[in-house]
Amino acid sequence: MTWYCTYILKSSKNSGAIYIGYTKDLKARLAQHNSPENPGYSKRYAPWVLETYLAFSDEIEAKRFEIYLKSSSGKAFMRKRLISNQFKEALEKFNNSREGKR
């Protein structure tokens, strides 16, 4: 059986930086996020470590859950149920510092 994971990464470099995604190969995807050749958003906050993941037998459900976690109600659920208290505090500080730059 193939599993699809919706995952939450936290930055080791910048406390509170977060990345939410989904993949069929979590180990390979984490390696991509941490690769020096990574051209995307996650490059500037690398290295990443896994905070939480959920496995789904259906790819569509994994993608839907990723989209949900990026919504305002999904973010509230994530903060309440899916991340550690220590990471919640770092995430709040990170978001507050970003809001001050706008």
DOKESE-362615 format. One line per 10 residues: number of its first residue (from 1); for each residue x, y, z of C-alpha. Coordinates in nm, 2 decimals, padded with zeros to 4 digits. Example, Ala and Ser with C-alpha at 12.3 -4.5 7.8 and 13.67 -1.06 7.14 Angstrom:
// residues 2
1> 01.23,-00.45,00.78 | 01.37,-00.11,00.71
END
This chain:
// residues 102
1> 00.00,00.00,00.00 | 00.12,00.35,-00.08 | 00.09,00.62,00.19 | 00.08,00.99,00.14 | 00.19,01.22,00.42 | 00.08,01.57,00.52 | 00.37,01.71,00.71 | 00.47,02.01,00.92 | 00.83,02.11,00.93 | 01.00,02.36,01.16
11> 01.32,02.54,01.09 | 01.63,02.47,01.29 | 01.78,02.80,01.17 | 01.49,03.04,01.24 | 01.28,02.94,01.54 | 00.91,02.96,01.45 | 00.95,02.93,01.07 | 00.71,02.66,00.94 | 00.65,02.47,00.62 | 00.34,02.26,00.55
21> 00.32,02.02,00.26 | 00.23,01.67,00.14 | 00.43,01.40,-00.03 | 00.44,01.03,-00.12 | 00.80,01.00,00.01 | 00.86,01.19,00.33 | 01.23,01.11,00.37 | 01.31,01.22,00.02 | 01.10,01.53,00.05 | 01.27,01.64,00.37
31> 01.61,01.59,00.20 | 01.49,01.81,-00.09 | 01.39,02.09,00.16 | 01.73,02.07,00.32 | 01.93,02.05,-00.01 | 02.15,02.35,-00.09 | 02.01,02.33,-00.45 | 01.66,02.38,-00.33 | 01.53,02.69,-00.52 | 01.21,02.75,-00.32
41> 01.07,02.92,-00.02 | 01.21,02.66,00.22 | 01.57,02.72,00.12 | 01.61,03.04,00.33 | 01.49,02.87,00.65 | 01.68,02.54,00.61 | 01.77,02.31,00.78 | 01.43,02.17,00.85 | 01.32,01.91,01.10 | 01.00,01.72,01.11
51> 00.75,01.84,01.37 | 00.45,01.63,01.28 | 00.32,01.42,01.00 | -00.01,01.23,00.93 | -00.03,00.94,00.68 | -00.32,00.89,00.44 | -00.40,00.60,00.21 | -00.55,00.85,-00.04 | -00.35,01.12,-00.21 | -00.65,01.35,-00.25
61> -00.71,01.34,00.13 | -00.35,01.42,00.21 | -00.37,01.72,-00.03 | -00.70,01.84,00.12 | -00.55,01.82,00.47 | -00.25,02.02,00.36 | -00.49,02.29,00.22 | -00.69,02.28,00.54 | -00.38,02.33,00.76 | -00.30,02.64,00.56
71> -00.65,02.79,00.62 | -00.72,03.00,00.93 | -00.93,02.73,01.09 | -00.66,02.47,01.00 | -00.39,02.69,01.16 | -00.59,02.70,01.48 | -00.64,02.32,01.48 | -00.27,02.28,01.41 | -00.17,02.50,01.70 | -00.41,02.33,01.93
81> -00.35,01.97,01.83 | -00.05,01.91,01.61 | 00.25,02.09,01.73 | 00.45,02.10,02.06 | 00.41,02.38,02.31 | 00.77,02.49,02.26 | 00.71,02.53,01.88 | 00.38,02.71,01.94 | 00.57,02.98,02.14 | 00.84,03.01,01.87
91> 00.57,03.03,01.59 | 00.39,03.31,01.77 | 00.71,03.51,01.81 | 00.80,03.45,01.44 | 00.46,03.56,01.32 | 00.46,03.87,01.54 | 00.80,03.97,01.41 | 00.68,03.92,01.05 | 00.37,04.13,01.11 | 00.58,04.42,01.24
101> 00.78,04.43,00.91 | 00.46,04.48,00.70
END
